[in-house]
């Protein structure tokens, strides 16, 4: 029989997604201190949560100085959340890189805390949206592609192969050896095929030229964008041909999430939308409260053990997967999970 534990705080560490978003955070929360802002507070049922934004921009950590600045702020933010009562802490967006591989350094400092990068829940939602659109395509003739070969990029390629697509392209600046023959691996946006029917955006580090990018797509093509900030930003989206659709991926719709701050500060058009990584923090907090032995899991990777645990809580909470473009949210829908 599992022991029920008193309700801990849900801890989430994030970063501003742009300089404009940083100014929104300043107006909402005041100036940052020790490299991070005051928290955005939310509630899920009887659980309280706090989102702590670090004062870094998405690509700052790609440079040594920015990485060191972000890492220092991350340690301060974790200390704050632990002292506030968090038992589960999720690193989201660009902050996922700061704890290092498998988070060994931060785990050593706080062995009693469960840390996650939230990729399992993000992936679950992302693949659900991919399946929704891929099931309608011609597996033999339609060209599909993925930008980025990280955790989510690997899952996207695996999903293409599971559906049986024959014309698959992967854009990666690093050497990739883990995929079967037949996948075209390229290292430049300029080498993408010009008749794409589906594109999975899994890395926001590419500098996209809107005019050139708009020539890549076949009629009625679909872009599924899982990145924060997005691969296809607003300027690129505006340049897309009529008939090409773009959707934000990796998110959930949670009826029981409540907060007082403006949804737009998280890029959401209205309350109840929630990022997949944020959702993982909520579900793992519920699991912790139920007495699950979360120390037996490694939430810095995507694996079947993690997915099985998180899937169970997602289904119990009756969440929905949004079919939505946050740049133009009118008339969008949801997929039952």
N, C-alpha and C positions, 0 to 999 in steps of 0.2 A: 504493500500500500504506500503510495507516494505521500510525502508530507507537504501540505500547503504552506507557502512562504508568504509573509506580508508583502504588500504591493511595493515593488521598487520603482524608481524613476526610470523612464525610457531615455537613454542618452544617444544623441545623434550629433556627429561632427561633420560640418559641411564647409563650403567656401562660397564667396560671392561669384556669380557667373559672368560678370562684366563690370566695368567701371560705373555704368548706370545703375546696376544692381547694388554695387557697393554704396552709392549715394542713397539709394532707397533704404539700405540697412542703417546707415548713419541717421537718417531722418526718423526711422522707426525705433532704433535702439541706442542711439548716441555713438560717440566715438569709441573705437576699440581700445582695449587695454591688454597688455601682455600678448599682443598679436591676435586677439580674438574679440568678438563683439559680445555684448550681453545676449542672452538666449531668447529665441522665439519659443514661447510656451504653447503647448497643445494638450489635449486630453483625448484618450480613447477609452470609452466606458469608464471604469473606475481608476484607470491608470493615468498618471500625469507624465508628460514628456517635455524635454527641452532640446531644441536644435541650436547648437553653438556654431556660428559661422566664423571660420578663421579669416583673417584679413589678408588673403592671398587671392590672386587671379588664377584662372584655370591652368594656364601654361607656365606659371611662375616656377613650378617645381621641376620643370624640364631643364632649368639652369641650376648650377651648384649653389649660388647665393640664395636664390628663391627657395630651393629645396631645404636648405639649412634654416632659413627664416620660418618656413612653414612647419618644419619639424619641431622647432623650439616652441612655436605657438601651439602645436598639437599636444605637446606634453603638458603645457599649462591648461589647455581645454580639458584634457582627460582628468587631470588633478581636480579641476573644478567639478566635473560631473561625478567623479567618485565621491568627493566630499558632500555633494548634493544628494547622494543616495542611489546612484545608478549601479546596477549589477550587470546590465548588458549595454555595451557602447558600440555604435555602428559608425564606421568611417565611410563617408559618401563622396561622390563626385571625385575631384582631384585629390582629396585628402586620403584616398585609399592607398596611395603610393607611400605616404609618409611613415607608416609603422615598419616598412621594410618587408622582406619576404616572410610570409606567415606570421608577421607581427611579433617575432621572438623577443625583441627588445622591450616592447611595451608589456607583453605578457609576463616577462620576468619581473618587471616593476610591480605589476598588479596581477598576481597569479589567481586571485579569487574572482576577477572580473572576466566576463565573457565578451570577447571582441569579435566583430564581424565586419566584412566589407559589403555585405548586402547583395552580393552578386547572384545568390541562388534565387531569391524572390524576383529580382530584376529579370533574370533569365527565364523564369517560369512565365512571367507576363509577356516578355519579349517573344518567346517561342509560340505562345498562344496566339499572338497577333500575327506572327509570320505564317503559322499554319492556316489561319483564317484567309489570308490572301493567296498563299502558294497553292492551296487546294484548287484554285480556279484557273491555274495557268497550264500551259502546254509543256510538259516535262521534257519532251524531246527537242523542241525548237526554241522555246523562250530562253533568252539569256538572263542570267541572274548574277549578282555580284555582291561582295562584302568589302567594306572599307575597314581595315584593322584586323589583326590576328591575335588579340588578347583573349581573355576568358570568353567574352561574349561573341567575338569573331569566330572562335573555334566552334562554339555552339551553333552559330548561324550556318557555317559551312556544313556541319554535321546534319543540320536540318534540311539543307538543300539536297544532300546526298540521300537522306532518308526518304525524301519525296521522289527521288529518282531523276533529278535534273541532270542533263548531259552537258549543258553549256554554263559552266561555273567559273567565275573569276574572283580571285582574292587579291586585294591591294594590301601589301605589307612592305615596309621599308627594311624589315629584318628577314633573315633566312628562315624559311619554313620547311620542315621536313616531315611533319606529323600527318600530312594528308595523303590520301591515295593518289595514284597517277590519274591524269585526266583533268585535274584542276589547273587552270591557268593562273599562275602566280606572277603578279606584276609589282613594280616598285614605284610607279608614278601614275598620277591621275590621268595624264595625257594618254596612257596606254589602255584605259578602260574601253570596252567595246562601245560602239555607237548605236546599238539597238537594244539597250537594257530594258527588260520588262519589270524587273524588281531589283531594288538596291537596299541592302541592310547597312545602315551607318553605325559602326561600332567604335569609331575613334574620332575625336574632335580636333586632332592635331594638324589635319590637312588644311592648307590654305586654298580655298576653292574660288575659282574665277566664275562668277555667275553666268556670264555669257557662254563660256566654253562648256560649263557643266550642263547647261540647258540643252545642248545638242546631243547628249548621250542617250536619250530615252526614246523608246518606241511609244506608239500611241497607247494611251491609257495605262502607262506605267505607274508603279507604286514605289514610294520610298518609305521605309520604316526606320525611324531615327531614334536610337536608344541612348544617345549621349546627352550629357548636361555639362556645358552648354551644347546645343545641338550641332551636328555635322552640317546640316542644311539650315543656316541662319536665316533671318528674315529677308535679307537682301538676296540671297541665293533663291529662297522660296519664291519671291516676287518675280524672278526671272524665268521660272519654270514654264514650259509650254502649257497651254490650256489642255486639260485632260490628264496631266501628270499629277498624281495625288501624293501628299506627304502626310505621315502620321507620326506622332510621338509614341514611343514604345517603352516598355519596361515599367509601366505605372499600374496603379490600381485605383478603384473607386471604393472608398470605405465610408459607409453611411455614418459610422460611429465616431469618426474623427471630428473634433471640434477645436477651433482656435479663433482668437480675436484679431490677429494681425491680417493685413490685406493678402488675399491669395496670390495676387500678382507678384508679391515679393519672392515667391517660389515658382513663378511663371505659370501658375494655375489660373484658369479663367473664373473659377468659383470654388468654394469650399468642398471638401470630401475627396478631391483628387489627392493622391499621395504617391510619391516615388516608390519604386520597388524596393530600393535599399531602406527607405524609411519604414516601409511596411514590414520588412524583415526584422527590423529592430522591435517593432510592436509585437510581432508573432513570437519572437524569441523571448521577449519579456513575459509574455503569457506562459510560454513553456517553462521559463525559470520559476514563475509563480506557482506553476503546477508541480514543481519539484523534479522536473526532468534533469538528468545528469548531462548538462550541456558541456561540461569539461571533456566529455568523450568525443566531442565533435571539433572539426577544424573549419570554421566559417570563413577562413581566408581562401578557400577553394570551392569550386563547384563540384559536388559529387552526389551520388545517388542517396547516400545516408542523409545528407543535409536536405536534399530536395524532398525526400519522403517525410521527414519531420515537419518541414515548413508547409508542404502541401496539405498535410493533415489539418494544420491550424487555419490555413487560408480557406479550405473548404468548410470548416466548422463555422467560420465567420461570414460565409456567404458573400465573399467579395466579388467584384466585377472587374473585367479588363476593359478599359476605355478604348474606343476606336475614335481617336480625336487628333486634330491638328491644333496645337495651342495657338498658332498664329491666326487661325480662322476656325474657332470652336463651334460656330453655329451649325446646327443640323447634324451633329455627330451622335454616335451611339455607344453601346457597350456589348461585350461578349460575356455570356454567363461563364463563370469559371468552373 
